[in-house]
Amino acid sequence: MNSALMLRRFICVNASATLSSVTPSPMKKPLIFLGSPQVSVTVLEALLDASSAPNSSFEVIRVAGIVTQPPARRDRGRKVLPSPVAQYALEKGLPSDLIFSPEKAGDEAFLSTLRDLQPELCVTAAYGNILPTKFLNIPLHGTVNIHPSLLPLYRGAAPVQRALQDGVEETGVSLAFTVRKLDAGAVIASKSFQVDDQIKVLLFSFKVADHFEIFL
């Protein structure tokens, strides 16, 4: 299994089917995705693929938008670059005016724009910004988070690293409603799988890459 397929398995298992059950309607619903690093790109890619299916109950690319962290200095030369999610969204043809990079998710100007978009659902995956109550009150069906642990286990930051440090033999991914208390919302669905050597090597490589960025 290659790394992209393994990561999709780790983050996105059954996400599209579950989101369809969250927004049951014969008409496609506007969905807004929130994510920032490369790991979030895999989730966005899966959502875009699922939203293009004829029987999908939601869509991302035409009537909603992407929310991500502002451009930052990265890579060799410390150039100011958009987040991996923003770059991917542009490459997929999403209009630049539907890619939002607020400093904080509670900025009033951003919240006003979000209300105008009238999203039915927001989906987060490693967005990296705290969502205030004003944000959570906007989407009709709420906000859900794709979290790489079997909630309520390993709530909060670095769930993958903590699970590996504990030597767990089984982990998984959870889809849960976002509330103000960290990773404490109702769990909609979860999928478990065994932690094998392939996954350990892959996750370790991501961890090393994250730290290596500091020196680029």
Secondary structure, DSSP 8 states (H G I E B T S, - for coil): --HHHHHHHHHHTTHHHHHHHHS--SS-EEEEEEE-SHHHHHHHHHHHHHHTSTT-SEESTTTSEEE----EEETTTTEEE--HHHHHHHHTT--GGGEE--SSTT-HHHHHHHHHH--SEEEEES--S---HHHHTSSTT-EEEEESS-TTTT-SS-HHHHHHHTT-SEEEEEEEE--SSTT-S-EEEEEEEE--HHHHHHHHHHHHHHHHGGG-
